[in-house]
Amino acid sequence: MKFWCMRTYPHVLTYGFIILFVGLSCQSQSDYTKDIRNEERHSLHENEPSLTEKEKRWKDGFTYVTKVIDGDTFWVDNGRQTFKVRFIGIDAPETRNSRWKEKGHYAKEAKEYVRFKTEHQWVRLEFDVQSVDRYKRQLAYIYLEDNTFLNATLVEQGYAVVDTYPPNVKYAELFTNLQKQARKKKRGLWGELSE
């Protein structure tokens, strides 16, 4: 019976594989925002603020970083949603190989720096013209509570390189100048690249 179906209806098997592939592809791109109002929370950090506190701080312009992915991407929680944020205007080395990029030099150091500065802490997000990318990640400039401009600091210290895409070019000139200085002084990944 099974062999008869495969010989008689080979297109059913082909369509089944296509649907499975498309479904898996969509699943991998769909987890960039998550509504948390009515969900039980799983692994809260030891001193993580309440949802009420997160909502209050969100109204004041701040959000809470829950997990750092790499040197230019992290998850935040505003009390109503968790969502992924991609830093505008910069590109940190990849921490692992992907379909589009290979693991880069100085990736671990960049991730650890961003983790130290942001994970389980408050940050302020500044948006530009385009606020969401094709992967549905929020695009933002990141400021620490002490008003340190993290995107600029990452370029200045050699944890990231300039990677600007119109229309989000508000700080492109600043980033370019900081990169020239970092490269000249062989800071961070520029030291690694010159060896």
LUMMIKOL-181529 format. One line per 2 residues: number of its first residue (from 1); their letters; for each residue x, y, z of C-alpha. Coordinates in Angstrom, 1 decimal. Example, Ala and Ser with C-alpha at 12.3 -4.5 7.8 and 13.67 -1.06 7.14 Angstrom:
1 = AS = 12.3/-4.5/7.8  13.7/-1.1/7.1
***
This chain:
1 = MK = 0.0/0.0/0.0  2.7/2.4/1.0
3 = FW = 4.8/1.8/-2.2  1.6/2.1/-4.3
5 = CM = 0.9/5.6/-2.9  4.4/6.8/-3.5
7 = RT = 4.4/5.5/-7.1  0.9/6.8/-7.9
9 = YP = 1.1/10.1/-6.1  4.7/11.2/-6.0
11 = HV = 3.7/14.9/-6.0  2.0/14.4/-2.6
13 = LT = 5.3/13.5/-1.1  7.0/16.4/-2.8
15 = YG = 4.4/18.9/-1.6  4.6/17.5/1.9
17 = FI = 8.4/18.2/2.0  7.9/21.7/0.6
19 = IL = 5.2/22.5/3.2  7.4/21.2/6.0
21 = FV = 10.4/23.2/4.8  8.4/26.5/4.5
23 = GL = 6.9/25.9/7.9  10.3/25.4/9.5
25 = SC = 11.7/28.5/7.7  8.8/30.6/8.9
27 = QS = 9.2/29.3/12.4  12.9/30.3/12.6
29 = QS = 12.0/33.9/11.6  8.9/34.3/13.7
31 = DY = 10.3/34.4/17.2  11.4/38.1/17.4
33 = TK = 8.5/39.3/19.5  6.5/37.7/22.2
35 = DI = 3.4/38.9/24.1  4.0/38.2/27.8
37 = RN = 1.0/39.9/29.5  -0.9/36.6/30.1
39 = EE = 2.0/34.2/30.2  3.6/32.6/33.1
41 = RH = 7.3/33.6/33.3  9.9/30.9/33.2
43 = SL = 13.5/31.7/34.0  13.5/35.1/35.7
45 = HE = 16.8/36.6/36.7  17.4/36.7/40.4
47 = NE = 16.7/40.4/40.8  14.6/40.9/37.7
49 = PS = 12.1/43.7/38.1  8.4/43.1/38.0
51 = LT = 6.3/43.5/34.9  4.7/46.6/36.4
53 = EK = 8.2/48.2/37.0  9.2/47.3/33.4
55 = EK = 6.0/48.9/32.0  6.6/52.0/34.1
57 = RW = 10.2/52.4/33.0  9.2/51.8/29.3
59 = KD = 6.9/54.8/29.6  10.0/56.7/30.8
61 = GF = 12.0/55.5/27.7  13.9/52.6/29.3
63 = TY = 13.6/48.8/28.7  15.2/45.9/30.5
65 = VT = 17.8/43.7/28.7  17.1/40.0/29.4
67 = KV = 19.6/38.2/27.1  22.6/39.2/24.9
69 = ID = 22.8/37.3/21.7  26.1/38.8/20.4
71 = GD = 27.9/42.2/20.2  25.1/43.9/18.3
73 = TF = 21.8/42.1/19.2  19.9/41.5/22.5
75 = WV = 16.5/40.7/23.9  14.6/43.2/25.9
77 = DN = 11.4/43.1/28.0  9.2/46.2/28.3
79 = GR = 6.6/44.6/30.6  4.2/43.8/27.8
81 = QT = 6.4/42.2/25.2  9.9/40.7/24.8
83 = FK = 11.5/41.6/21.5  14.9/41.4/19.8
85 = VR = 16.8/44.6/19.2  19.5/45.0/16.6
87 = FI = 21.9/47.9/17.0  21.8/50.4/14.2
89 = GI = 24.8/51.4/12.2  27.3/48.8/13.5
91 = DA = 28.2/45.2/13.0  29.9/43.1/15.6
93 = PE = 31.7/39.9/14.7  29.5/36.8/14.6
95 = TR = 29.8/34.4/17.6  29.0/31.4/15.4
97 = NS = 28.8/30.4/11.8  25.5/31.0/10.0
99 = RW = 24.1/30.7/6.5  25.2/34.3/5.8
101 = KE = 28.3/34.9/7.9  31.2/33.1/9.4
103 = KG = 32.3/33.3/13.0  34.5/36.4/13.4
105 = HY = 37.6/37.4/15.2  36.9/39.2/18.5
107 = AK = 33.3/38.0/18.6  33.5/36.6/22.1
109 = EA = 35.1/39.8/23.5  32.4/41.9/21.8
111 = KE = 29.6/39.8/23.2  31.1/39.7/26.7
113 = YV = 31.5/43.5/26.6  27.8/44.1/25.7
115 = RF = 26.7/41.5/28.2  28.7/43.2/31.0
117 = KT = 27.2/46.6/30.1  23.6/45.6/29.4
119 = EH = 22.4/42.2/30.5  19.9/42.4/33.4
121 = QW = 20.1/46.2/33.2  18.1/49.1/31.9
123 = VR = 18.8/50.7/28.5  17.2/53.5/26.5
125 = LE = 16.4/52.8/22.8  16.5/55.6/20.2
127 = FD = 14.9/54.8/16.9  15.7/56.2/13.5
129 = VQ = 13.6/56.4/10.3  13.2/52.6/9.9
131 = SV = 12.4/51.0/13.2  12.1/47.3/12.1
133 = DR = 14.3/45.2/9.8  13.2/42.4/7.5
135 = YK = 13.7/39.9/10.4  11.2/41.9/12.5
137 = RQ = 13.9/42.9/14.9  13.6/46.4/16.4
139 = LA = 16.4/48.7/15.1  17.8/51.1/17.7
141 = YI = 20.6/53.2/19.0  21.4/52.0/22.6
143 = YL = 22.1/54.2/25.6  23.1/53.0/29.0
145 = ED = 21.6/54.5/32.1  24.6/56.8/32.5
147 = NT = 23.8/58.0/29.0  26.8/56.2/27.4
149 = FL = 26.1/55.8/23.6  26.8/52.1/23.3
151 = NA = 26.7/51.8/19.5  29.4/54.5/19.3
153 = TL = 31.5/53.0/22.2  31.5/49.6/20.5
155 = VE = 33.0/51.2/17.3  35.4/53.4/19.2
157 = QG = 36.8/50.4/21.3  37.0/48.1/18.3
159 = YA = 34.2/45.7/19.3  32.3/46.5/16.1
161 = VV = 32.7/48.0/12.6  30.5/50.6/10.8
163 = DT = 27.6/49.0/9.0  25.1/51.7/8.0
165 = YP = 22.1/51.2/5.8  19.9/54.1/4.6
167 = PN = 17.6/55.5/5.7  19.1/54.9/9.2
169 = VK = 22.1/57.1/8.9  21.7/59.6/11.7
171 = YA = 25.1/58.8/13.2  26.9/57.5/10.2
173 = EL = 29.6/60.2/10.2  30.2/59.8/13.9
175 = FT = 30.6/56.1/13.6  33.0/56.4/10.5
177 = NL = 35.2/58.9/12.4  35.3/56.6/15.5
179 = QK = 36.2/53.6/13.3  39.1/55.5/11.7
181 = QA = 40.5/56.3/15.2  40.0/52.7/16.4
183 = RK = 41.7/51.3/13.3  44.6/53.7/13.6
185 = KK = 45.1/52.8/17.3  44.6/49.1/16.5
187 = RG = 41.9/48.7/19.1  40.0/45.5/19.6
189 = LW = 39.3/43.6/16.4  41.6/46.0/14.5
191 = GE = 44.5/44.6/16.5  43.4/41.1/15.7
193 = LS = 43.0/41.9/11.9  46.5/43.5/11.7
195 = E = 48.3/40.4/13.1
***
